Amino acid sequence: MLDAILEKTDVAMKKYFGHSEEEEEAREANIVKAYAQFDKDNTGLNRTKFAVAMSAMGLDLNTEDMSILFEEFDMNGKQSISVVDFMTMVNECLNGSDTSSHDTVSVWS
């Protein structure tokens, strides 16, 4: 089930952020800007804000699938998606990475 959710997420992220080499240079800044649009109070993306963000980016998931996706990328288990968690999710989707390891170091390189 997670694989199907991640496949949908991959398609939505590629449409929203682009995935060509030219677009890669501006990607991190665009990811941070997108995150900031949905985390206006700087508390992280709770489940509600996360669902709004994903929907705004073109990802149409039911409540259960959205919850699965949220839990997959809530790295510290605090019920909040941080900007690092968000960048990891987007970069893994755009790069086709295996989400089982969540290598956050690659986000900043």
PyMOL commands that set and color helices and strands:
alter all, ss='L'
color gray80, all
select helices_A, chain A and resi 2-17+21-38+47-56+63-73+83-95+104-108
alter helices_A, ss='H'
color red, helices_A
deselect
rebuild
show_as cartoon
